[in-house]
Amino acid sequence: MIKKFIVSALTISALHTATAQTLEKMQWFNEPEKWKIENNVLTMNVTPQSDYWRISHYGFTVDDAPFYYTTYGGEFEAKVKLTGAYKARFDQMGLMLRTDHENYIKTGVEFVDGKFNVSTVVTHHTSDWSVTTLDKVPPFIWIKVVRRLDAVEIFYSLDDKTYIMTRNAPLKDNHPVMVGLMAASPDGKGFEAKFESFKVTHLPDQRRLEWLKKNGG
């Protein structure tokens, strides 16, 4: 009976935290010169020639793009609606999960050679890069990440209803993570990036639920 109550309490707790993140309570890493929050929407002028990348392929490390974040432990889902006035090659915006300067995942939109890409960079000491090119340039896009145990599932959507998975990537388990809104303009002079409906939802701990199930919960 107690175990059933615990499971119910965890579920209720997750539902209660499924609300929009209050942007005013978050903090900057590499604050851009110009930004504003109105009606819980963050708009920023992305810092020119800024990015996140470590070593591989290009042989350099940069860690200087705007990142507006909060810190979460445990398992969670985060999502956001992205609208960008992309101009230059590699202009990008999206979500970032970060434990430190050598371990992070950034995922969202990246504008490359006139193409609109759903892009993910996974960095564990060195960076990799994967892209899914879309046929058309939509007016906006939704990005969602789900942190479960030692992995992060990454999705995109054009309507916040049907989500398409693009990647499953490793991220250190049982460790607090910075999660928030990132934009970069590695080759360009910056652009306007708008983040709407940013939401983080706590999820019940998967190992605990499985333990309760096996032990008569």
N, C-alpha and C positions, 0 to 999 in steps of 0.2 A: 504494500500500500504506500509506504514512504517512498519507494523507488518510483512508483507511478506518479506520485506528487512531484518529485524532482523533475521528471521528464516534462510534466505539464508546466511546471514553473519555468523551465528553460525555454519551452516553446512560447509561453506568454511573454517572457522577457525579450525574446527575439522580435516578436510582433510589436512590442512597445518601442523598440529602438529603430524600427523601420520608418524613420522620419527623415526629412531633409536635414542635412548637416548645417548647423548655424555657421555661416562663413566668417562672421565677425570673431569667432573664438579660435580661428586657425592662425597659423603664423607663417612668415616668409622665410625661405631659404633663397638667397639671391633676389631680393625684392627689385622689381622693375621700377623705372623712373615714374611711370604713369599707370595708375590702375584705380578702379573704383568698384564698390559693391552697392548695388541697388536692387531692392526686392529679392534679396538672396541670390543675385546673379553677379558673378565676378567677370569683369571686363578688364583686360590688360593690354598695354602696348608692349609687345614682346621685345626683350632686349636684343639689339642687333648682334650678330656673330656670337651667339651663345648656344651651348649644347651640353648634352651628357653623353660621354663615350670614353671607353678605356682601351687603349693600346692596339687591339687587334686590327688587322687589315691596313689601317691608316698610320699606325705607329705613333699616335699622340693620345694624350688624355685631357679631356675638358670636363668641367664640373661646375658650370657657371650660369646655367639657364634658370629662369624664374620657376619656383616650385612653392606652391601654397598648400600647406599640409596640416594634418592633425595626426595623432599617434593612437594606434589601436593594438591590442593584444588579441590572441585567440583567432578564431575563424570568423570571417565576415564576407559580405558581398558589398562592392562599391560600384556605383554607376554614375554617369554624367552625360549630359547632352552638349555636343560641341558644335560651335559655329565659328568659322575662321575666314578672314579675308586674306587667304594665302597669296603670296606674291612670288617668292623666290624658291629655287630648288632647295629641298629639304626643310622648308617651313613646316612646323609640326606642332600639335597640341594633343593633350590627352590626360590619362591617369598615370601616376607613378607610385610604385610601392618601393620603399627604400629602407634598408637596415643600416647601411653606412655607404661611404664613397666607393667601396669596391663591390657592393651587392645591392642591385636594384633592378626593377623591371619598369620600363616605360612603354605605354601602348596607347595608340590613338590614331590620328590622321597624320599622314606625311605626304606632302605635295612634291612629286618628283617628275621632272620633265613633262609638266602639264597633266600628269595623271594623278588621280585621287587614290591613295593607298591606305589600307588599314595596316598599320605598321607596329611592330613590337621589337624592342631591343631588350635582351636579357643579359645582364652583366653579373658575372661572378669572377672577379679579378679582371677578366677580359670580356669584351662585349661581342655579342652576335646580333644579327639583324634579319628579320623575316618580314615579308610584305605580301598582302593580298590586294591586287589591283582591281578596282571597281570599274565597270564599263562606263558609267556616267558619274558626273560630279553632283552629288545630292546637296541640297541647301544646308543640311545638318546631318549629324550622325550620333548615335548613342554608343558608348563604350561601357562594357561591364567586366569586372574582374571578380572572381570568387576564390578566396583563399581557403583551402582545405588541407589540413595537416602540413605536409612539406611541399605543397604544389599550389600553383595559381592557374585557374582556368580563365581564358580570355575570350570575350565575345564582342560582336558588334551588331547593331540593329539600325534600320532606317525608320522604324516606327515605334520603338520601345515595346513591341509586342513579340515579334519573331526575332530571336537572337541566334546568330550563327557563330559557332565556335571556330576560332582561328589557331589557338595554341594552348598547350599545357606546359608550364615551365616550372622549374624547381625554385623554391624560396625557403630559407631556413625555418624550420618548425619551432614552435614554442618560444618565440622571440617577438618582442614588440616591433611594430613596423610603422614607419611614416607612410601615410597614404594621402594623396591629394592631387592637385591640379598642376600640370606642367605644360610649358610651351617653350619652343626654341626656334631660333632662326640662324642656323650655322653659317649659311652663305649669304644671307640677306640683311636688309636694313630694318628688320622687324615687321610686324603686322599686328592687326587687332584680333585678339582671341576672346571669345565669349563662352563662359561655362555656365550652364543652367542645370537646375534640379540635381545638384550633387547630393548623393545619398549614400550613407554607409549603414548597412544592416548587420548587426551581430548575428551569428549563427551558433546554434548549440554545438558544443564540442563533440566531434564525431567519435572519438575514442571513448568518451564517457557514455554516449548513447549506446555504442556497441557493447560496452561492458555491462550496462544495465540490462540490455536485451539478453545477453548470455547468462546473466545471473538472476533471471526471473523478474526483471523490472517491468 
